Amino acid sequence: MDNISDLKIAALGLSGVAALYLLIRNVYAGPRLDFIPTVGPSGSVASYIGAFRYVFHAKEMFQEGYDKYPATFFRVPVVDRWSVLVSGKQLIEDIASAREEDLSFHQSTNEFLQTRYTLGRGCEKDPYHPGVIRTSLTRNVGHRFPDVRDEIVSSFADLIPLQGHDWLAVPAYDTMLQVICRTSNRFFVGLPLCRDPDYLALVNQVAMDVVVKAQLINFLPAFLRPTLGPLISSLKRNMRRAEKHLTPLVAERLKKREELGKDWPGKPNDLISWLMDAAQGDELTITALMQRVIFVNFAAIRTSTDTFVHLLFDLAAYPSYIQPLREEVEALVKEEGWTKASVGKMHKIDSFLRESQRVHGIGTQSLGRKVVKPDGFTFSDGTTVPSGTYLHATTWSLHHDPELYPDPHVFDGFRFDKLRQSEETGAAKYQAVTTSLDYLAFGHGVHSCPGRHMAVIELKAIVAHIVLNYDIKVANGEGRPANQYIASACLPHASAKVLFRKRQN
Ligand code: HEM
C-alpha cells in the first residue's frame, strides 16, 4: 500500500472517530459565527456532512465559497471546528499584516501540529527559529551553495543509476524526498550526517508522525491531552533516535563554545551554529537544539519535496519546455559557473517553478491564523470576527481566478517570464520568491515563509541539474500523474514513476 492510500484510510478512520465523538458532544465548540455564510449545511448535526465532504473535497468547497461570496467571508466545517475563509485582496492584506498579538500564526500552527506533544515544548513556547532562517540561514545560501550543488550531483548519481542509453522508471516521490532531504541537510548539518540513512529516515518519519499524531491528539477533549498526548505522540522515540546522531555534534559545539568563546576558530557555518548563536537560556541545551534542528527539517523537507515533485511531473508531462530550459542553464553555467547568482538568473526555471506552485500549490488554503485579540479582530470592511476563530485565505481559488491569471487552468511554464519581460515595473514582482496578494504559495506578510530563499535556489538548482543531464518523460500514454487532495493539502501522486535516461543530445 502506498503512502497516499495509508493517508486516505487514516483520514477516513480519523474522521469517523472524530465525527462519532463530536456527535456525542453534538455541538461545534468555539465562538458564534452564525453571521458568516456557510458552504454546505450549517445545522449542528447536518454540518458533519460538510465536514466529511471537506476531507476529500475541500478545494471544491473553497471554490464554491469563492464564487458565491466574493471579497468577503464564508465558513466551512472542519470535523472539530469551523474554519473561516476570506477572499478579496483587502481582507487577505488584513490577515497578512496583522500583529501576532491579534491574529496568531503560532497558536494556530501549535494547535494544528500539537507542537508541545509532537515536536517539543520548547518549539511551542519560543519560536525563535524563523528569525534564524530569515537572517543567518538566508544570508548563507550563497556561501554554502557549492555544498548544496555537490550534494545534488552526488545524490542523483547514487539514486538514479543509469546504464547506457536505457530509460529507468524512477519512483518520483521517494527519490526526490531523498534528494531534498540530503541536499537540505548538507546545508543544515553537513557531511557525513546528511547522508546517514538512519538520520534521513528519522527526519522523514518525524514529518509523517507529527501530522498523523497531531490529528489524533486534536480529536481528544482538551482535558485529556496532557495525559494522553505524550502517550500518542512519538516525540520520545524520535528524539531518542535523533540523540544518536545529533548529541555528539551539538555537545562538541557547546564544549568548544564554552572553552573558546562564541566565535571559536573553525566554527562550522551551518544551522546548528546559527541556532546556537540565537538561542537563549533553556534553548541552549543539547536537547533543545536537537529538537529545533528536527523542527526546521519538519518545516523544510515535505514542503520542498511536495513542491518539487509537482514540478517534476510538470516537466515530464510537458517536454517542450526542456530544450529552452537547457539552453538557459547552459548559457549561464558557461558564463558564470554554478553559483547562487547564476541560478538566480535562471529566469525561465524560476517562472516554471512559480507556475507549478500556482497551479499545484501544496496547500489549497494558506495564511492560517487564530484570532487571539480578546475582543475579536476587526477587518478593514468593519466586520469583527470573535476571539477563537480560525481564519484562512482561499489560495487555490485565488491562483485560479481568471481575473488574475488568464486561462488559469492552463499550465503556462513561461507565464511569469513573459510578464517579467513585458512589464517595466520591476522583474522582482514575478519571481518565485516574491509573495503578493495574488500569490500565496509561500504565504504573505508578517509570517511569509522565511525558508523560501533557500528553497527556491535549491529547487531551481535541482531542475537545472536534471535538464542538463537527463531526458525525462512520463510513462508512454500516461499524462501528468493526478494530484491527491486531502483536506486542504494538494499532494503530488505518491507512487507515480518518471522515466529518466542520460541526455541524448
Ligand atoms: C517550497 C518549499 C516551501 C513552501 C511551499 C513553504 C510554504 C510555507 C508557507 C505557506 C508558510 C506559512 C506562511 C504564512 O502563513 O504566511 C511557511 C512558513 C514557514 N516556513 Fe516554509 N515553505 C517551504 C520551505 C521552507 C523551508 C526550506 C524552510 C526552512 C529552512 C521553511 C520554514 C518555514 C518556517 C519556519 C515557517 C514559519 C514562519 C513564521 O513562524 O513566521 N519553509 N512556509
Boltz pocket constraint, residues with backbone or C-beta under 6 A from the ligand:
constraints:
  - pocket:
      binder: B
      contacts: [[A, 105], [A, 127], [A, 129], [A, 130], [A, 133], [A, 296], [A, 299], [A, 300], [A, 301], [A, 303], [A, 304], [A, 305], [A, 307], [A, 362], [A, 366], [A, 367], [A, 368], [A, 440], [A, 441], [A, 442], [A, 443], [A, 444], [A, 445], [A, 446], [A, 447], [A, 448], [A, 449], [A, 450], [A, 451], [A, 452], [A, 454], [A, 455]]
      max_distance: 6.0
